[in-house]
Amino acid sequence: MDPVTTAIIAGVVAGFGQTAQNAVADAYGQLKAVLKRKFGDRTDLIGAVNALDAKPESDARRKLVEEEVAASGVLQDADVLDAAQSLLAILDESAEGKTIQQAIGSYIAQADRHGHAEIRVNQPPTQA
């Protein structure tokens, strides 16, 4: 996933978590401000970001942001990339050993810290 989409999604998710810090909120606000200044606040990209802000748990809205970032040409803009990298750096610093995981696709399982994840596709259940 590109750095702008990753920063937008991570900023939205961090902004709604209890551990969100002012620096993260400020950096996310800066990224949105740069996007609005460069591309206008009535574009499909800003609409997708605002929709994700309203419902950050939506995979469909995350995918829409990814599509709009790719379609907008924003990945060629140095100011946007700088703002995205700044946000990602702040998120990385504020994670304090926490891992941010993001998985997009089919048949994905994730486990962390002695957890267990399993995917069974078209297999009969195992006998106990």
C-alpha positions as CSV (number, residue, x, y, z in Angstrom):
1,M,0.0,0.0,0.0
2,D,1.3,3.5,-0.8
3,P,2.5,5.8,2.0
4,V,-0.3,8.4,1.6
5,T,-3.1,5.8,1.9
6,T,-1.3,4.1,4.8
7,A,-0.9,7.5,6.5
8,I,-4.6,8.4,6.0
9,I,-5.9,5.1,7.4
10,A,-3.4,5.1,10.3
11,G,-4.3,8.7,11.1
12,V,-8.0,7.9,11.1
13,V,-7.5,4.8,13.3
14,A,-5.1,6.5,15.7
15,G,-7.4,9.5,15.9
16,F,-10.2,7.4,17.3
17,G,-8.1,5.3,19.7
18,Q,-7.7,6.2,23.3
19,T,-4.0,6.5,22.9
20,A,-4.2,9.2,20.2
21,Q,-1.9,12.1,21.0
22,N,-2.0,15.7,20.0
23,A,1.0,15.3,17.7
24,V,-0.8,12.5,15.8
25,A,-4.0,14.5,15.5
26,D,-2.0,17.6,14.4
27,A,0.0,15.7,11.8
28,Y,-3.2,14.0,10.4
29,G,-4.8,17.5,10.3
30,Q,-1.8,18.8,8.4
31,L,-2.0,15.9,5.9
32,K,-5.7,16.6,5.3
33,A,-5.0,20.4,5.0
34,V,-2.3,19.8,2.3
35,L,-4.6,17.5,0.4
36,K,-7.4,20.1,0.5
37,R,-5.0,22.9,-0.5
38,K,-3.5,21.0,-3.4
39,F,-6.5,19.2,-4.7
40,G,-9.6,21.1,-3.4
41,D,-11.9,20.2,-0.7
42,R,-14.7,19.0,-3.0
43,T,-12.8,16.3,-4.7
44,D,-13.6,12.6,-4.6
45,L,-10.4,12.0,-2.6
46,I,-11.4,14.4,0.2
47,G,-14.9,13.0,0.1
48,A,-13.5,9.5,0.6
49,V,-11.2,10.7,3.5
50,N,-14.2,12.4,5.2
51,A,-16.3,9.3,4.8
52,L,-13.5,7.2,6.4
53,D,-13.3,9.7,9.2
54,A,-17.0,9.1,9.9
55,K,-16.7,5.3,9.8
56,P,-13.0,4.3,10.3
57,E,-13.8,0.6,10.8
58,S,-15.2,0.3,7.2
59,D,-13.0,-1.8,4.9
60,A,-15.0,-0.5,2.0
61,R,-14.2,3.1,2.9
62,R,-10.5,2.3,3.3
63,K,-10.5,0.7,-0.1
64,L,-12.2,3.8,-1.5
65,V,-9.5,6.0,-0.1
66,E,-6.8,3.7,-1.6
67,E,-8.6,4.0,-5.0
68,E,-9.0,7.7,-4.8
69,V,-5.3,8.2,-3.8
70,A,-4.2,6.2,-6.8
71,A,-6.6,8.0,-9.2
72,S,-5.8,11.5,-8.0
73,G,-2.1,11.6,-8.8
74,V,-1.4,12.6,-5.2
75,L,1.5,10.2,-5.0
76,Q,3.5,12.5,-7.3
77,D,3.1,15.6,-5.0
78,A,6.2,16.2,-2.8
79,D,4.2,18.2,-0.2
80,V,1.6,15.5,0.3
81,L,4.3,12.8,0.5
82,D,6.2,14.9,3.1
83,A,3.0,15.3,5.2
84,A,2.2,11.6,4.9
85,Q,5.8,10.6,5.9
86,S,5.7,13.0,8.9
87,L,2.5,11.5,10.1
88,L,3.8,8.0,9.7
89,A,7.0,8.9,11.6
90,I,5.0,10.3,14.5
91,L,2.8,7.2,14.6
92,D,6.0,5.1,14.6
93,E,7.5,7.1,17.5
94,S,4.2,7.0,19.5
95,A,3.7,3.3,19.0
96,E,6.2,2.6,21.8
97,G,6.7,-1.0,20.9
98,K,3.1,-1.5,19.7
99,T,2.6,-3.0,16.3
100,I,0.2,-1.6,13.8
101,Q,-1.0,-4.3,11.6
102,Q,-3.1,-3.9,8.5
103,A,-4.1,-6.7,6.2
104,I,-6.1,-6.3,3.0
105,G,-7.2,-9.2,0.9
106,S,-8.8,-12.6,1.0
107,Y,-8.1,-15.5,3.4
108,I,-5.9,-13.5,5.8
109,A,-5.4,-14.4,9.4
110,Q,-3.4,-12.4,11.9
111,A,-2.3,-13.3,15.4
112,D,-0.2,-11.4,17.8
113,R,1.5,-12.0,21.2
114,H,1.0,-15.7,21.6
115,G,-2.3,-15.7,19.7
116,H,-3.6,-18.1,17.2
117,A,-5.0,-17.5,13.8
118,E,-6.3,-20.0,11.3
119,I,-8.0,-20.1,8.0
120,R,-9.9,-23.1,6.7
121,V,-11.2,-22.9,3.2
122,N,-13.4,-25.7,1.9
123,Q,-12.2,-28.2,4.5
124,P,-14.4,-30.3,6.7
125,P,-14.1,-29.5,10.4
126,T,-11.6,-31.5,12.3
127,Q,-12.9,-34.2,14.6
128,A,-12.3,-33.6,18.3
